[in-house]
Amino acid sequence: MHRRQGTDLGRLWTAYAVSTFGTWIAFGAFHLIAVRVLRVSAFAVSLLDAAGLALAACVAVPLGPWIEYRTKRPVMIATGVVRFTALASVPLAYLAGVLSYGQLLAVSVVCGTAGIAFTAASGAYLKHLVDADRLLAANGRFEGTNWLATATGPPLGGMLVALLGPVVTVAADALGHLLSALGLLRIRGTDTAAPRAAAGRLRAADLASGWRFILHDRVLRRLFVNSMTVNGLIMATGPLLAVLLLGRYHFPAWQYGLAFGVPALGGFVGARLSAPLAARHGRHRVLLVSGWLRSLFPVGLALTRPGVPGLLTVLTVEALLIFSAGVFNPLNTTERLRRAPTGRVAQVLSAWSISSKLAQAAFILAWGALGTLTGPLTAITVAGLLLLGTPLLLPRRMSGPEDPSGAARAAGAAGESGEADELRPV
């Protein structure tokens, strides 16, 4: 059984790695296309991110309950095919001379929606596949892969952009999702889904069940608010940094990729250390310390200047931030999976992803407007200052997960008490 699980976990990890490397090779591609090909404003670049996130989140609201009652691997495969199709349309339109800002926005929405579905399905499948005592190590492995892809993808993408233009990296991203879907077809182990009887009683109230579970659990609630705020503020600076470095400071594409690629090696190291640090010092202590650290460093971006000093500033700040995030993220992800009641994992994860995208959209849009009024560097500085207070939102204590039946009864206030108790993996 363990050998079978290990093989399937390896195949799941390989599929994830292929798509993740493709995505990071295309890091900033839409920003580059918007700024250098379509010649849009700083606000339009922020709007591209914000509108894509918000629309994707709204479209994805029914996906949590829908995914919960279906086997997860076919959902993951379908999302890979959808993202391949949407992304492949960008280089085709560019070659035909018909690429537009509207198409970039549409592709962003489609890929964002598919990403939410994939996150919900893959998280539920991982919890089904991996024993509870190995979950943190597995999440650390996935997190480390993400940061390794972040370290190598953008510099490679920058070189490809310099040689062949930005749309070639979008094509690489599309290919990565297709290969990932093909890789998932090789998994032969068992799958998980809520019982079909429950699916027949799906009601409008089910759409909010993920949020009810999150808000009922005290630790999850504080982690949720902290994550929405921190990720929103950090993501809000992304389009502004693109405008600042690529537009105002005229960084070459390879330097832009280098500034965000090399520091990600710190995230790889942090992810590898997350489980050993938690085993030695305790999950809560490591989560708190890394949570504080990831909120302290971004204010250093206020010192960004043109040329080599600016590049070194971004490299240093991003390296420290990403190392801290590399330690924090596996703990945060594992706590979320550990506390989500069996049979409701996809709904909890989709609710978390939808909220995250809506929060990021709101922050990106607000900071796009602020950057237009005050300049990108000032807006980035304000975000860094606000991040300094976000560790106060982290949970002060880490108790065990709330009793699943109690969570189910709390979530049942809208008329589904007792239904959650019937849910179990198959």
Long-range contacts (C-beta under 8 A, 24 or more apart in sequence): 4-189, 5-129, 5-130, 5-131, 5-189, 7-189, 8-129, 8-187, 8-188, 8-189, 9-129, 9-130, 9-138, 11-183, 11-184, 11-186, 11-187, 12-122, 12-125, 12-126, 12-129, 12-184, 12-187, 13-141, 13-142, 13-145, 14-183, 15-76, 15-80, 15-179, 15-180, 15-181, 15-183, 15-184, 16-122, 16-142, 16-145, 16-180, 17-145, 17-149, 18-176, 18-179, 18-180, 18-183, 19-80, 19-176, 19-177, 19-179, 19-180, 20-145, 20-146, 20-149, 20-176, 21-149, 21-152, 21-153, 21-176, 22-153, 22-172, 22-173, 22-174, 22-175, 22-176, 22-177, 22-179, 22-180, 23-149, 23-153, 23-173, 23-176, 24-149, 24-150, 24-152, 24-153, 24-154, 24-157, 24-261, 25-153, 25-154, 25-156, 25-157, 25-160, 25-169, 25-172, 25-173, 25-176, 26-87, 26-153, 26-157, 26-169, 26-170, 26-172, 26-173, 27-150, 27-153, 27-154, 27-157, 27-169, 27-257, 27-260, 27-261, 28-154, 28-157, 28-242, 28-256, 28-257, 28-260, 29-157, 29-161, 29-166, 29-167, 29-169, 29-170, 29-173, 30-104, 30-108, 30-170, 31-238, 31-239, 31-242, 31-246, 32-161, 32-166, 32-242, 32-246, 32-253, 33-90, 33-94, 33-99, 33-104, 33-166, 33-167, 33-170, 34-101, 34-104, 35-242, 35-243, 35-246, 35-247, 36-166, 36-246, 37-94, 37-99, 37-166, 38-99, 38-100, 38-101, 38-104, 40-101, 41-372, 42-239, 42-240, 42-243, 42-247, 42-368, 42-371, 42-372, 42-376, 43-368, 43-369, 43-371, 43-372, 44-101, 45-239, 45-242, 45-243, 45-368, 46-239, 46-240, 46-364, 46-365, 46-367, 46-368, 46-369, 46-371, 47-365, 47-368, 48-101, 48-104, 48-105, 48-108, 48-239, 49-108, 49-235, 49-238, 49-239, 49-360, 49-361, 49-364, 50-360, 50-361, 50-362, 50-364, 50-365, 50-368, 51-105, 51-108, 51-109, 51-361, 51-365, 52-105, 52-108, 52-109, 52-112, 52-361, 53-108, 53-112, 53-357, 53-358, 53-360, 53-361, 53-364, 54-357, 54-358, 54-361, 54-362, 55-109, 55-112, 56-108, 56-109, 56-110, 56-111, 56-112, 56-113, 56-115, 56-116, 56-357, 57-112, 57-116, 57-353, 57-354, 57-355, 57-357, 57-358, 57-361, 59-109, 59-113, 60-112, 60-113, 60-116, 60-117, 60-350, 60-353, 60-354, 60-357, 61-207, 61-354, 62-207, 63-113, 63-116, 63-117, 63-120, 63-350, 64-120, 64-207, 64-209, 64-210, 64-346, 64-347, 64-348, 64-349, 64-350, 64-351, 64-354, 65-202, 65-206, 65-207, 65-209, 65-347, 67-117, 67-120, 67-121, 67-124, 67-346, 67-347, 67-350, 68-124, 68-193, 68-194, 68-343, 68-344, 68-345, 68-346, 68-347, 68-423, 69-193, 69-194, 69-195, 69-196, 69-198, 69-199, 69-202, 70-193, 71-191, 71-192, 71-193, 72-121, 72-122, 72-124, 72-125, 72-128, 72-191, 72-192, 72-193, 72-346, 73-121, 73-125, 73-184, 73-187, 73-191, 75-117, 75-118, 75-121, 76-118, 76-121, 76-122, 76-125, 76-181, 76-184, 77-181, 77-184, 77-185, 78-117, 78-181, 79-114, 79-115, 79-117, 79-118, 79-121, 80-118, 80-177, 80-178, 80-180, 80-181, 80-184, 81-177, 81-178, 81-181, 82-110, 82-114, 83-110, 83-111, 83-114, 83-115, 83-174, 83-177, 84-174, 84-175, 84-177, 84-178, 84-181, 85-174, 86-110, 86-111, 86-114, 86-174, 87-111, 87-170, 87-171, 87-173, 87-174, 87-177, 88-171, 88-174, 90-167, 90-170, 90-171, 91-167, 91-168, 91-170, 91-171, 91-174, 94-167, 95-167, 99-167, 112-357, 115-353, 116-350, 116-353, 116-354, 116-357, 117-350, 119-349, 119-350, 119-353, 120-345, 120-346, 120-347, 120-349, 120-350, 120-353, 121-346, 123-333, 123-336, 123-337, 123-345, 123-346, 123-349, 124-192, 124-345, 124-346, 124-349, 125-191, 125-192, 126-337, 127-337, 127-340, 127-342, 127-345, 128-190, 128-191, 128-192, 128-425, 129-189, 132-338, 135-334, 135-337, 135-338, 136-274, 136-275, 136-278, 136-283, 136-330, 136-331, 136-334, 137-275, 139-329, 139-330, 139-333, 139-334, 139-337, 140-271, 140-272, 140-274, 140-275, 140-330, 141-271, 142-330, 143-267, 143-271, 143-274, 143-326, 143-329, 143-330, 143-333, 144-267, 144-268, 144-271, 144-272, 144-326, 146-267, 146-271, 147-264, 147-265, 147-266, 147-267, 147-268, 147-270, 147-271, 147-322, 147-326, 148-264, 148-265, 148-268, 149-264, 150-260, 150-261, 150-264, 150-267, 150-322, 151-261, 151-262, 151-263, 151-264, 151-265, 151-267, 151-268, 152-261, 153-261, 154-256, 154-257, 154-258, 154-260, 154-261, 155-254, 155-257, 155-258, 155-261, 155-262, 156-257, 157-257, 158-252, 158-253, 158-254, 158-255, 158-256, 158-257, 158-258, 158-261, 159-254, 159-257, 161-253, 161-254, 161-257, 162-252, 162-253, 162-254, 166-253, 191-426, 192-425, 192-426, 193-425, 193-426, 194-343, 194-423, 194-424, 195-422, 195-423, 195-424, 195-426, 197-422, 198-343, 198-419, 198-422, 198-423, 201-419, 203-415, 203-416, 205-414, 205-415, 205-416, 206-347, 206-416, 208-351, 208-414, 209-344, 209-347, 209-411, 209-416, 209-420, 210-344, 210-347, 210-348, 210-349, 210-350, 210-351, 210-352, 211-351, 211-355, 212-410, 212-411, 212-413, 212-414, 213-340, 213-341, 213-344, 213-347, 213-348, 213-351, 213-407, 213-411, 214-348, 214-351, 214-352, 216-402, 216-407, 216-410, 216-411, 217-339, 217-401, 217-402, 217-407, 218-395, 218-399, 218-402, 219-335, 219-339, 219-395, 219-397, 219-398, 219-399, 220-335, 220-336, 220-339, 222-393, 222-394, 222-395, 223-332, 223-335, 223-336, 223-394, 223-395, 224-352, 224-355, 225-393, 226-291, 226-390, 226-391, 226-393, 226-394, 227-332, 227-352, 227-356, 228-355, 228-356, 228-359, 229-359, 229-390, 229-393, 230-294, 230-295, 230-387, 230-390, 231-356, 231-359, 231-360, 232-356, 232-359, 232-360, 232-362, 232-363, 232-364, 233-298, 233-363, 233-383, 233-386, 233-387, 233-390, 234-298, 234-321, 234-383, 234-387, 235-360, 235-363, 235-364, 236-360, 236-363, 236-364, 236-366, 236-367, 236-368, 236-379, 236-383, 237-298, 237-301, 237-367, 237-379, 237-380, 237-383, 237-384, 238-364, 239-364, 239-367, 239-368, 240-367, 240-368, 240-371, 240-376, 240-379, 240-380, 241-301, 241-304, 241-314, 241-376, 241-380, 243-371, 243-376, 244-304, 244-376, 244-377, 244-380, 245-304, 245-310, 245-314, 248-376, 249-305, 249-306, 249-307, 249-310, 250-306, 251-310, 251-311, 255-311, 258-311, 258-315, 259-311, 259-314, 259-315, 259-318, 260-314, 260-318, 262-315, 262-319, 263-315, 263-316, 263-318, 263-319, 263-321, 263-322, 264-318, 264-322, 265-319, 266-319, 266-320, 266-322, 266-323, 266-326, 267-322, 267-323, 267-325, 267-326, 268-326, 269-323, 269-326, 270-322, 270-323, 270-324, 270-325, 270-326, 270-327, 270-328, 271-326, 271-327, 271-329, 271-330, 273-326, 273-327, 274-326, 274-327, 274-328, 274-329, 274-330, 274-331, 275-330, 277-327, 278-331, 283-331, 283-335, 283-398, 284-395, 284-397, 284-398, 286-327, 286-331, 287-328, 287-331, 287-332, 287-335, 287-394, 287-398, 288-391, 288-394, 290-324, 290-325, 290-327, 290-328, 290-331, 291-324, 291-328, 291-391, 291-394, 292-391, 292-394, 293-320, 293-324, 294-321, 294-324, 294-325, 294-328, 295-387, 295-388, 295-389, 295-390, 295-391, 296-387, 296-388, 297-321, 297-324, 298-383, 298-384, 298-387, 299-381, 299-384, 299-385, 299-387, 299-388, 300-384, 301-380, 301-381, 301-384, 302-377, 302-380, 302-381, 302-384, 304-377, 304-380, 335-398, 338-401, 339-401, 339-402, 341-404, 341-407, 341-408, 341-420, 341-423, 342-404, 342-423, 342-424, 342-425, 343-420, 343-423, 343-424, 343-425, 344-420, 344-423
